[in-house]
Amino acid sequence: QMQMVASGGGSVQAGGSLRLSCARSGYSYNRYCMGWFRQAPGKEREGIASIYTYNKNTYYADSVKGRFTISYAEDTLYLQMNTLTPEDTAMYYCAAEYSSTGGSCGASRSHLFRFSGQGTQVTVSS
């Protein structure tokens, strides 16, 4: 089992930045797919960023590429979000699953990863 606890959300103006964190605990392994997905009211879940912890390969959805950066260190997953727009307003969730090869670590799958935690709200005003 794995537990994920996200934090760092808040309210910012368009153009601002936020850094989300997600603390991982539970069974320790060195090969995870870890990622972030979001869900805005009335919209489907959107996988936006992921990382394979073994080799640190990262993956991004087109909607956040160049603005968001995912990283992982010492059992904590991060999402640095820059140049935020009102379209980024959503509940953000972190998720993870074990992966021996990393072949399923694409950002678009992050909402399907086996373990996820409670979300953290991000609100961007214009």
Disulfide bonds with the S-S distance in Angstrom:
Cys22-Cys94 2.07
Cys33-Cys105 1.75
